[in-house]
């Protein structure tokens, strides 16, 4: 419970940092212009907001899943206290993911807040200086982020061993897909059709790496913490990417596509960046335990699974930044 609460708390703290960052950018003059008019500052403001929005989407998603599980257990006759403990336990993996994602997002947002403030950001007179100091502890308590990364993978494998989660079946299917000729698929439908395909590929990348690592290393995998952490980072990015798509799709169904332009831009940028990060983490893992033809086959599959279509990320981020600058606060 402490881990998911920390994820949520990090989101709230990060929003406050963005409020300060935007206001300062809308007041500070440099070269005869407000610094909020410069592209480098717009990039920072947009990226702060994008990472917050993705982390918040993941927190809301897991929170609702836990709440639904608790209600279902109570409906079966379990007392509230027991149902609450069991409901949280069922999503312990997501809680570990949110602790890591939230705390590292807050570190990034606070660091960029100091950078936007420039020299003033290093002064104890500024709110972002305190935010920068306060954010650091979040990566340590409730289990260090390293421990939570290791737990993310170990709990996943434990569930698979107990038969609570079917991991090896899909992993074997992905392994078989590597040796088959890719089938031509119709163009995905919907505004996030391509992004959904990308997230599906990110999941396949996790299954490919995890399945091969378990098979290859077997008894020694627990000692290969670098590889385990690669797999955890893949899961952290994928969970947030899927969460932000689900959130924006629901928002579009309520407000309409035109009213959700900044949120659509945030989702597209985050998924694009997450796919690249997943590719990097997967490559590091594959290079660490696979060799020869097996390595080449996995790398080819990874390239296919994490492929993204080009789009103007600069303009997408500017849509987000302009909304922040106009509202003079975090507004999503």
N, C-alpha and C positions, 0 to 999 in steps of 0.2 A: 504493500500500500504506500509506503514511504517513497518508493521509486516513481510510481505514476504521479504522486503528488508533487514530487520534485520536478518532474517533467512539466506539469501544469504551472508550477510556481516560476519556473524558468521562462515560460512564455509571457507571463505577466510582467516579470522584471524586464524582459527584452523589449516589450511594447513601451515601457516607460523610457528606456534608453532611446528608442526611435523618436519618441515625442521630443526629447531634449535635442537630439541630433537635427531633426527637421527645423525646429525653432531657431537653433543656432545658425544653421545653413541659410535660413531666410532673413537673418539679421547681419551676418558677418559679410563685410565688403572686402574684396580683394581685386586689384586691378580695375577698380571702378565699377565692379559688378558684384551682385550678391553671389556667394559661392554656390548657392543652390542652382544657379544657372549653368554651372560647369558640368560637362559630361562625366568627369571623374567622380564628382560628388553624387551625381544622379545614380551612377552605378552602385555606389556604396549604399545609398538610401534604399534603392530597389532591392539589392541583395539582402540587406537586413530584413526587409519586409517579407521577401520570398521565403527565407529560412524560418522566420517566425510562423508564417501562415502554414507551412508544411508541418512543422512540429505541432502546432495547435490542432491541425486536422487529425494527426495521429493520436494525440491525447484524447480528443473528443471521441474518436472511433473506438479506442480501447476502453474508454470510460463507459460508453454505451454498451459495449459487449459485456463488460463486467456487470453492469446494472441489470442487463437482460438475463444473465446467468443466475444472478442472485434471486431475481423474481421467479425464474423457472424452478429453482431449487426450493424456494419457499412454497411455491404452488404444489410441489411434490410432498410437502409436509415437514420439511426441515425447519428448525428454528432459525430466526433471523441471524443470530451470531454465527452459527455453524454454516449457514448458507453464504454469508458474507465472506468468511474465510475461504470456503471452497470456490466461490465465484472468482475471487482474486487469484487463488492458486492456479486456476485454469488458464489465466492469462499472465502468468509469471514471465513468460518469454517477452511478451509485448511490454510489460512493465520495465524489464531490464533495457529493452530497446529505447523506451521513452526517456529513461534516466540518462542514458548516454546522449541521445539525440538532443534532448532539451538542454542539458548542461553545456554541451559543446556549441550548440547554437547560441546560447547566451554569451559564452566566451567570445565568439566571433562578433556578435552584435555589439558587445561592450567595447571590444578592441577597436572596431571601426568607429564607434561613437567617439572614442578618444582621438582617433585620427582626424575625424571631421572637425573636432574642436581645435586641433593643432596644439600649440603650446599651452593653451588654456586647459586642454583636456588632461594635462599632467598636474594641474594645480588642484589642491584640496578644496579650493573654492567652487569647483565645478561638480555638478551631480554625476557626470560620467566618470570622473576619477574614482568616486566611491563605488559606482557600479562595476568598474573594472576590477577593483580589489575584491568586492563582495562576490563576484561571479566565480572566482577561482576555487572556492571551497566545494562548489557543487560537483566538481569532477572527482571529489575524494569521498565525501560521506555518502551514506546509503549504499556502500560498496563502491570501491573505485571503478572508474570506467573500464579499466582493464579487466577487473573481476566480472563486471556485468557483461562485457563482450564474451568472455570465456563461458559465462553462465548461459548466455543466449544460445550458443551452439550446443553445450553439454545438455541443457534441458531439452532442446529439440531432439537430440539423438536419444536421450532417455525415453522420451515419449514414443519415438519410433520403435525402440527396443521393447517397450511395454505393449505395443500395438494400439496406443492411443492416437497415433498419427501415422498416416501412410506416407512415408518419405522414400523408402527404397524402391517401391513400385514405380512412382513417377521418375525417380532418378534413373532407373533401368530403362524406362521409356525414352528419356532424353539421351542416354548413352547409345541406344539403338538408332535414334534419329541422326546421330553424328555420322553414322556409316551409310545413311540412306540419301537418295537424291532429294533435295528440297522440292516440295510440291508448290506449284504456283497457287497463291492464295488471292482471293478477290480483295480489292481495296477496302480497308476497314471503313465502316460507316460511323457517322457522328463526329462532333467537333473534336473529341479526344480519341477517335478511332486509332490513329497512328500511335498516340501515346499509350493507349491500352495494349497495343501490340508490343511496344517497347517494354512495358512492365512485365508482360507475359514472357518476353525474352530474358529479362533480368531474373525472373524466377527460375527459368530453365538454366541460366548460368549458375545459380546457387545450387540447384540439384545436380548439375554436371560436376561441379567442383567438390561438393560434399560427398556425392556418391563415389567418385574416383578416389578421394582422400581416404574415406573409410575403408574402401576395398584395398587400396595400396598400402596404407600405413597400419590399419587394424589396431594391434595392441599398443603401438607407439604414438597414436594420434594425440593422446592427452599431453604428451611431452612436446608436441609441435605447436606451441602456443602462437607463434607468428602466423601459421596457416589458419588456425582456429579464429584468430582475430581478423584475418582477411575475410573469412566466411561471415563473421558477425557484421563486419562493415558492409558487406554486400546486402545482408538482411536488413540492416538499419536504413540504408538508402532505398531499398525496394519497398519496405513498409511505408515509409513517408511518401514515396512517389505514388503508390496506389491510393494512399489516404487523401492526398491533395486532389487527385482526380475525382474520387468519390465525393469529396466535399463540394468541389466546384460544380460538378454535374447536378448535385442536389440544389445548389444555389441557383443555377440556371433554370431549373424546373420551377422555382419560386418567383424569380425576378425577371427572367428572360435573358437571352444571350447578350443583347446590347448593353444592359445595365451591369453586366459582369465582365466587361472588357479587362479591367486590371487583374481580376482573379484568374481569368482564362490565361492571361499573359504569364502570371506567376506559376500556374500549373505547368505550362508548356516549358518554361525556362527550367523549372526544378527537375522535371522528368528528363529533359535533355542532359542536364549536368549530372544527374544521378546515374544515367546510363553510362556516361564516361567514367564515373568513379567506380561503378561496379566492374566495368571492363578492366580497370587498372588493378583493383583488388584481386579479381579473378586471375589476371595474368601473373601477378606476384605469387599467388598460391600455386598455379600450374607450373610455373618455372621452378618452384621449390620442391615438387615431388614427382613430376612427370618428365619423361625423357623420350627422345626419338620419335617414332611414328605416333605414339600415343599423345605426346605433347603437341605435335603439329596438328593432329586431328582436333584436339580440344581447343587449341587457339583459333582454328578455322571456325569451329562451332561458336566460340565466344564472339568472334567478329560478326557472325550472322545474328546472334542473339541480341547483341547490344547496339546494333545498327540504328542510327537515327537519321531522319530526313532534315535537310538544311532549312532553317528559317531565320529571320532577322532577330537575333537575341538582343541586339542593341536597342532596336525599336520597342521590343517587348518590355525590356527593363525601363525604358523611358516612359512608357504608359503607366507603369507602377509608380515611378518616381514623381511624375507630374501630378498624380493624384495625391500623393503624400505632401508635396510642396503646396498644392492648392489648399488642402485641408489644414496644413500646418501641424499635423499630428499623425500618429498611426491610426488608420481609418478603415481597416479591413476586418 
